[in-house]
């Protein structure tokens, strides 16, 4: 299950950002995950829940934006929607498809709460 190693790397990145940015909690994480990336979304969510316990991402909401798979056909020169790599072109039947989209695994956004914001909200200052 490579999803666990992806989440561990994501956690390390989030902890480094928390240290650098002076925040101690992440409320929301937005990932872009391509349909052709080979990432199982259920396994990714499970790994996120397990690996995040006791960390800066423990209470974070994980938002996943799945990007569609696309490919460019070398024969008919069409950009087509594909759901699996190494498939024939749905337009001409050629096996010469180059993936052009849907292979991403990208951290897009972190919504954080820093110590100063928490202290102000607790005091009613804003």
TAZIVEN-V127552 format. One record per residue. N is the residue number from 0. PSI is psi in radians with two decimals (NA if undefined). OMEGA is omega as a letter, one per 40 degrees, with the letter a starting at -180 (999 if undefined). BURIAL is # if it has 16 or more other ideal C-beta (glycine too) atoms within 10 Angstrom, else .. Layout:
# TAZIVEN-V127552
N,PSI,OMEGA,BURIAL  N,PSI,OMEGA,BURIAL
This chain:
# TAZIVEN-V127552
0,1.69,a,.  1,-0.19,i,.  2,-0.62,i,#  3,-0.75,i,.  4,-0.58,i,.  5,-0.75,a,#  6,-0.67,i,#  7,-0.74,i,.  8,-0.71,i,.  9,-0.75,i,#  10,-0.77,i,#  11,-0.72,i,.  12,-0.77,a,.  13,-0.71,i,#  14,-0.67,i,.  15,-0.74,i,.  16,-0.67,i,.  17,-0.75,i,#  18,-0.79,a,.  19,-0.65,a,.  20,-0.14,i,.  21,0.48,i,.  22,2.76,a,#  23,0.17,i,.  24,2.44,i,#  25,2.20,a,#  26,-0.56,a,.  27,2.44,i,.  28,2.25,i,#  29,2.11,i,.  30,2.57,i,#  31,2.11,a,#  32,2.10,a,#  33,2.54,a,#  34,-0.46,a,#  35,0.20,a,#  36,-0.28,a,#  37,0.17,a,.  38,2.22,i,#  39,2.05,a,.  40,-0.72,i,.  41,-0.73,i,.  42,-0.62,i,.  43,-0.79,i,#  44,-0.75,i,.  45,-0.81,i,.  46,-0.66,i,#  47,-0.78,i,#  48,-0.74,a,.  49,-0.89,a,.  50,-0.42,a,#  51,-0.21,a,#  52,2.25,i,.  53,0.25,a,.  54,-3.11,a,.  55,-0.33,a,#  56,0.09,a,#  57,-0.75,a,.  58,0.16,a,.  59,2.51,i,#  60,2.26,i,.  61,2.03,i,#  62,2.21,a,.  63,2.16,i,.  64,1.93,a,.  65,2.21,i,.  66,2.45,a,#  67,2.69,i,.  68,2.34,i,#  69,2.70,i,#  70,2.75,i,#  71,2.21,a,#  72,2.20,i,#  73,-0.47,a,.  74,-0.98,a,.  75,-0.09,i,.  76,0.63,i,.  77,2.54,i,.  78,2.20,a,.  79,2.77,i,#  80,2.25,i,.  81,2.55,a,#  82,-0.28,i,.  83,2.48,i,.  84,2.85,i,.  85,0.71,i,.  86,2.90,i,.  87,2.70,i,.  88,2.26,i,#  89,-0.22,i,.  90,-0.90,a,.  91,-0.15,i,.  92,-0.01,i,.  93,2.66,i,.  94,0.15,a,.  95,1.02,i,.  96,2.27,i,#  97,2.12,i,.  98,2.31,i,.  99,-0.18,i,.  100,2.72,i,#  101,0.16,i,#  102,0.09,a,#  103,2.60,i,#  104,1.79,a,#  105,2.38,i,.  106,2.07,a,.  107,-0.63,a,.  108,2.47,i,.  109,2.20,i,#  110,2.06,a,.  111,2.86,i,#  112,2.09,a,.  113,2.96,a,.  114,-0.70,a,.  115,-0.72,i,.  116,-0.75,i,.  117,-0.76,a,.  118,-0.73,i,.  119,-0.75,a,.  120,-0.57,i,.  121,-0.56,a,.  122,-0.18,a,.  123,0.30,i,.  124,2.43,i,.  125,NA,999,.
